[in-house]
C-alpha cells in the first residue's frame, strides 16, 4: 500500500511540473510563432500533414518564410518563451 501511495505522489509531481505539462520552451515558441504567422488554428509544433504545400499551417522549407519563422522562434526561446 505504501508503494502505491508513493508512486501516485511521484507521478502527480511529474505530471504537474511545467516542463511535463507544457512541453519544452522551444516547442511552445514554435507553436506560438506558427500561430502568429499562419493563424490561431495553427498553434501546433509541427503540422500533421506530410506535404507542406497542402497544409495551411505548413512553413515552406526554403525562402524568406523559413528564415522569418526560424528567427522568431530563436528570439522567443531567448526571451524564455512566448509572452515574455
C-alpha positions as CSV (number, residue, x, y, z in Angstrom):
1,X,0.0,0.0,0.0
2,X,2.8,2.4,0.8
3,X,4.4,1.7,-2.6
4,X,1.2,2.6,-4.4
5,X,0.8,5.9,-2.4
6,X,4.5,6.9,-3.1
7,X,4.1,6.0,-6.8
8,X,0.9,8.1,-7.1
9,X,2.6,11.1,-5.3
10,X,5.6,10.8,-7.6
11,X,3.5,10.7,-10.8
12,X,1.4,13.6,-9.6
13,X,4.5,15.7,-9.0
14,X,5.9,14.8,-12.5
15,X,2.6,15.5,-14.2
16,X,2.1,18.8,-12.6
17,X,5.6,20.1,-13.4
18,X,5.6,22.9,-16.0
19,X,8.1,21.1,-18.3
20,X,5.9,18.0,-18.5
21,X,2.6,19.8,-18.8
22,X,3.6,22.4,-21.4
23,X,6.4,20.9,-23.4
24,X,9.8,22.4,-24.0
25,X,10.2,26.2,-24.4
26,X,11.3,25.6,-28.0
27,X,8.1,23.7,-28.7
28,X,6.0,26.4,-27.1
29,X,7.8,29.0,-29.2
30,X,7.4,27.0,-32.4
31,X,3.6,26.7,-31.8
32,X,3.3,30.4,-30.9
33,X,5.2,31.6,-33.9
34,X,3.3,29.3,-36.2
35,X,0.0,30.6,-34.9
36,X,1.3,34.2,-35.3
37,X,2.3,33.6,-38.9
38,X,-0.5,31.2,-40.0
39,X,-3.4,32.0,-37.7
40,X,-4.7,30.7,-34.4
41,X,-5.9,27.4,-35.7
42,X,-2.2,26.6,-36.5
43,X,-1.0,26.6,-32.9
44,X,0.9,23.3,-33.3
45,X,4.6,22.5,-33.1
46,X,4.6,20.6,-36.4
47,X,1.6,20.2,-38.7
48,X,0.2,16.7,-39.1
49,X,0.4,16.8,-42.9
50,X,3.4,15.3,-44.6
51,X,3.0,17.6,-47.6
52,X,3.6,21.2,-46.6
53,X,2.1,22.5,-49.9
54,X,-1.3,21.2,-49.0
55,X,-1.2,22.1,-45.3
56,X,-2.4,25.6,-44.4
57,X,-0.2,25.5,-41.3
58,X,2.9,24.4,-43.2
59,X,6.0,26.6,-43.3
60,X,7.9,26.5,-46.5
61,X,11.2,24.6,-46.3
62,X,13.1,27.3,-48.2
63,X,12.9,31.0,-48.6
64,X,12.1,34.1,-46.5
65,X,9.2,32.4,-44.7
66,X,11.5,29.8,-43.3
67,X,14.1,32.5,-42.2
68,X,11.4,34.6,-40.6
69,X,10.0,31.5,-38.7
70,X,13.4,30.4,-37.5
71,X,14.4,33.9,-36.4
72,X,11.2,34.4,-34.5
73,X,11.5,31.0,-32.8
74,X,15.1,31.8,-31.7
75,X,14.1,35.2,-30.4
76,X,11.2,33.7,-28.4
77,X,13.5,31.0,-26.9
78,X,16.0,33.7,-25.9
79,X,13.2,35.6,-24.2
80,X,12.3,32.5,-22.2
81,X,9.1,31.6,-24.0
82,X,6.0,33.0,-25.6
83,X,4.5,36.0,-23.9
84,X,7.7,37.0,-22.2
